[in-house]
Amino acid sequence: MTHWIHPKQKLQVQEFGMTNEVALSIRDLHKSYGRHHVLKGVSLELPKGQTLALLGRNGAGKTTLIKSIVGLLKPDQGAIRVCNLDPQSNAVELRRHIGYLAEDQQMFGWMTVEQLIRFVGAFYRDWDHALAAQYLQQLQLEPDKKIKQLSKGNAIRLGLLLALAHRPEVVILDDPALALDPIMRKEFNRDLVAHLQDIGSTILYSSHLLAEVEPVADCIAILHEGKIARYATTNKLREDVKRMVFPTEYASEVLAQFPIIQFQNHGRDASVVVEDAPAATCILQEWEVPYQTVDLNLDEIFEAYVTDRMDSIPTMNTAG
């Protein structure tokens, strides 16, 4: 089995302590391209040492949000702080604190691997040449090979080295393994995130492939149509978001009592995905409504938030 970061080869890297301090704070972020409003008031906080999976369908605004966080895009409105630094006014200082790896990374094809490492390292006063050399060996990169001759996998490995050799506190990953085949992508995500978690990094991983980030995520933010539809720990999502089935005749009055994500009318029965299952359960029991609760996996929860399945809610027939 290929290991991107071999578990038996522990690198001599500095550990960052797990604290309740905030590594990333976003408040009411807006960004438009002409008349296209991409981000519509995004707000979230990521504590230090945590791993956040940022999920959304293609076009949801994930890459725009990521590029705003790392300072490549200027928001129209709102505030971003990464390690208490504004990405726009503290761009140089921020570079010391973040590592950024994207799927569409640009490299100088005419350079060799070693030349590019030295070139990028010159921009960081905290660049750790010894650590870069360890990554070079561990990731099995050939220092004399031209960048344009690298396979997709090795190009991603090199991008990983460049993102981590200055020991960043916050690592931001924008679907970096998208070009790999499913098996390699799974191994990359597993090994990389496990390594970063071992050294206490704060991780923001943007993806539309929930199954690949779910096992390593402490919390999940679902971005839908430019807004955060839900932000919670993985355990909280599983506890709160459930499907509830009850007779359709109760729908109009009962559903006004708690927030719902989906409603489907199946004739005699109504199927509802609720955001707060414990509260919904209390109301249904109080009203003596017969019901069934169905647990959802995270794929089904994600699908519920990003697909439009809201049938018309029937009104009560009060004719006697």
C-alpha positions in Angstrom: 0.0 0.0 0.0 1.3 3.5 -0.9 1.6 5.9 2.0 1.8 9.6 1.2 3.0 10.3 4.7 4.4 7.1 6.0 3.1 6.4 9.5 6.3 4.6 10.6 8.5 7.5 9.7 7.8 10.2 12.2 9.1 13.6 11.1 10.8 15.8 13.6 8.2 18.5 13.5 7.0 21.0 16.1 3.7 20.2 17.7 1.1 22.9 18.1 -1.0 22.7 21.3 -4.7 22.0 21.2 -6.5 24.9 22.7 -9.9 26.6 22.6 -8.5 29.6 20.8 -9.9 30.5 17.4 -7.6 29.9 14.4 -10.1 31.1 11.8 -12.9 33.6 12.2 -15.2 34.7 9.3 -18.0 37.3 9.8 -20.8 38.1 7.3 -18.6 37.5 4.2 -19.9 38.6 0.8 -18.3 38.3 -2.6 -19.7 39.0 -6.0 -18.4 38.7 -9.6 -20.4 41.3 -11.4 -24.1 40.6 -10.8 -23.3 37.0 -9.6 -23.5 37.0 -5.8 -21.3 34.1 -4.8 -20.9 34.4 -1.0 -23.9 35.7 0.8 -23.1 36.4 4.4 -20.8 33.5 5.3 -19.9 33.3 9.0 -18.0 30.6 10.9 -15.3 30.0 13.5 -12.7 27.2 13.6 -10.9 26.5 16.9 -7.2 25.7 16.9 -6.2 22.1 16.4 -9.6 21.1 14.8 -10.3 19.7 11.3 -13.1 21.3 9.4 -14.6 19.8 6.3 -16.1 22.5 4.1 -18.6 20.7 1.9 -20.7 21.9 -1.0 -21.6 21.1 -4.6 -19.6 22.4 -7.5 -20.4 26.1 -7.8 -21.4 26.5 -4.2 -18.7 29.1 -3.5 -16.1 26.9 -1.8 -13.1 28.0 -3.8 -14.1 31.7 -3.6 -14.3 31.3 0.1 -10.9 29.6 0.3 -9.2 32.2 -1.9 -10.7 34.9 0.3 -9.3 33.3 3.4 -5.8 33.0 2.0 -5.9 36.6 0.7 -6.1 35.9 -3.1 -9.5 37.5 -3.3 -10.7 40.7 -1.6 -14.2 40.3 -0.2 -16.9 42.9 -0.9 -18.0 42.9 2.7 -17.3 41.2 6.0 -14.2 40.3 8.0 -11.7 37.4 8.0 -9.1 36.7 10.7 -6.6 33.9 10.4 -4.5 33.6 13.5 -5.8 37.1 14.3 -4.5 38.5 11.0 -6.4 40.2 8.2 -5.5 38.4 4.9 -5.6 41.7 3.1 -3.8 44.1 5.4 -1.4 41.4 6.9 -0.7 39.4 3.8 3.1 39.0 4.3 2.8 38.0 7.9 -0.1 35.7 7.2 2.0 33.7 4.8 4.1 32.5 7.8 1.0 31.0 9.5 -0.8 29.2 6.7 -0.1 26.4 4.2 -2.3 26.3 1.1 -2.6 23.4 -1.3 -5.1 23.6 -4.2 -6.0 21.2 -7.0 -5.1 23.8 -9.6 -1.7 24.8 -8.2 0.6 26.6 -10.7 4.3 25.7 -10.9 7.2 26.7 -13.1 7.6 23.7 -15.4 11.1 24.5 -16.5 12.5 24.3 -12.9 13.7 21.2 -11.3 12.1 20.0 -8.0 15.0 21.2 -6.0 15.1 24.6 -7.7 11.4 25.2 -7.0 11.8 24.2 -3.4 14.7 26.7 -3.0 12.8 29.4 -4.9 9.6 29.1 -2.7 11.7 28.7 0.5 13.3 32.1 -0.1 9.9 33.8 0.5 9.6 32.4 4.0 11.8 33.5 6.9 10.6 30.4 8.8 11.4 28.0 6.0 12.8 24.8 7.5 15.3 23.4 5.0 15.9 20.3 7.1 12.2 19.6 7.2 11.9 20.2 3.4 14.7 17.6 2.9 12.8 15.1 5.1 9.6 15.6 3.1 11.6 15.3 -0.2 12.9 11.9 0.9 9.7 10.7 2.5 7.5 11.7 -0.5 10.0 10.0 -2.8 10.5 13.0 -5.0 13.5 13.2 -7.4 15.3 16.6 -6.8 16.7 16.8 -10.3 13.5 16.1 -12.1 11.8 18.9 -14.1 8.4 20.0 -12.8 6.8 19.5 -16.2 7.9 15.8 -16.1 6.1 15.1 -12.8 3.1 12.8 -12.7 -0.1 14.2 -11.2 0.6 12.3 -8.0 4.1 13.6 -7.7 3.1 17.2 -8.5 0.6 17.0 -5.6 3.3 15.6 -3.3 5.6 18.5 -4.3 2.8 21.0 -3.6 2.3 19.3 -0.2 6.0 19.8 0.6 5.8 23.5 -0.4 2.7 24.0 1.7 4.2 22.5 4.9 8.0 23.1 5.0 7.5 26.4 6.9 5.6 24.7 9.6 2.2 26.5 9.2 -0.3 26.6 12.1 -3.3 26.5 9.7 -3.4 24.2 6.6 -6.0 24.9 3.9 -6.7 22.2 1.4 -8.9 23.0 -1.6 -9.6 19.6 -3.1 -5.9 19.0 -3.8 -6.3 15.4 -4.7 -9.2 15.9 -7.2 -7.1 14.8 -10.1 -6.1 11.5 -8.6 -7.9 8.2 -9.0 -10.3 7.3 -6.2 -7.9 4.8 -4.4 -5.0 7.3 -4.5 -7.3 10.1 -3.4 -8.5 8.1 -0.4 -4.9 7.2 0.6 -3.8 10.9 0.2 -6.6 12.2 2.4 -6.1 9.6 5.1 -2.3 9.9 5.3 -2.1 13.7 5.0 -4.8 14.6 7.5 -3.5 11.9 10.0 -0.1 13.5 9.7 -1.4 17.0 10.2 -3.5 16.0 13.1 -0.5 14.3 14.7 1.4 17.6 14.8 -1.6 19.6 16.0 -2.3 21.6 12.8 -5.6 23.3 12.3 -7.1 22.0 9.0 -9.7 23.4 6.6 -10.4 20.8 3.9 -12.7 21.9 1.1 -14.3 19.1 -0.9 -17.5 17.9 -2.5 -16.6 14.3 -1.7 -18.0 13.7 1.8 -17.0 10.1 2.1 -13.3 11.0 1.8 -13.2 13.7 4.4 -15.9 12.4 6.9 -13.5 9.9 8.7 -11.0 12.7 9.6 -13.3 15.7 10.2 -14.1 17.0 13.7 -16.8 19.3 12.3 -18.6 20.0 9.0 -19.7 23.2 7.3 -22.2 22.7 4.4 -22.0 25.6 2.0 -25.0 25.9 -0.3 -25.8 28.7 -2.8 -23.3 31.0 -1.1 -24.5 30.5 2.5 -23.6 28.2 5.4 -26.6 25.8 5.5 -25.3 24.1 8.6 -22.1 24.1 10.7 -21.7 21.5 13.5 -19.6 18.7 14.7 -20.1 15.4 12.9 -21.6 13.8 16.0 -24.0 16.8 16.5 -25.2 16.4 12.8 -26.0 12.8 13.3 -27.8 13.4 16.5 -29.9 16.4 15.2 -30.7 15.7 11.6 -33.0 12.8 11.1 -35.9 11.7 8.9 -39.3 11.5 10.7 -42.3 9.8 9.2 -45.9 10.4 10.4 -49.5 10.6 9.0 -49.8 13.4 6.4 -53.0 14.7 8.1 -50.9 16.2 10.9 -48.4 17.9 8.6 -49.8 21.5 8.4 -50.0 22.1 12.1 -47.1 20.0 13.3 -44.5 21.3 10.8 -45.1 24.9 11.9 -43.6 24.0 15.3 -40.0 23.1 14.3 -37.5 23.8 11.4 -37.4 21.3 8.6 -35.0 20.7 5.7 -37.1 18.5 3.5 -40.8 17.6 3.2 -42.1 14.8 1.0 -45.8 13.9 0.7 -46.2 10.2 0.1 -50.0 10.3 0.3 -51.0 8.8 3.6 -47.6 9.4 5.1 -45.3 12.5 5.3 -41.5 12.2 5.3 -39.7 15.0 6.9 -36.0 15.7 7.5 -35.7 17.8 10.6 -32.8 20.0 11.9 -33.5 19.3 15.6 -34.7 15.7 16.1 -34.8 15.9 19.9 -37.1 18.9 19.8 -39.3 17.5 17.1 -39.7 14.3 19.0 -40.9 16.2 22.1 -43.5 18.0 20.0 -44.8 14.9 18.3 -45.0 13.1 21.6 -46.8 16.0 23.2 -49.3 16.2 20.4 -49.7 12.4 20.5 -48.8 12.1 16.8 -47.7 8.5 15.8 -44.3 8.7 14.1 -41.1 6.8 13.2 -37.6 8.1 13.3 -35.0 7.1 10.7 -31.3 7.7 11.2 -29.4 9.3 8.3 -25.8 8.9 7.3 -23.7 12.0 6.5 -24.2 11.5 2.8 -28.0 11.6 3.2 -27.7 14.7 5.5 -25.5 16.5 3.0 -28.0 15.6 0.2 -30.9 16.9 2.3 -29.3 20.3 2.7 -28.2 20.8 -0.9 -31.2 19.4 -2.9 -34.7 20.9 -3.2 -37.2 18.4 -2.0 -39.9 20.4 -0.5 -43.4 19.3 -1.5 -46.4 21.4 -0.8 -47.6 21.0 2.7 -51.3 20.0 2.7 -53.7 22.0 4.8 -55.9 20.5 7.5 -59.3 19.4 6.3 -61.6 21.0 8.8 -64.9 20.3 7.1 -67.2 18.3 9.3 
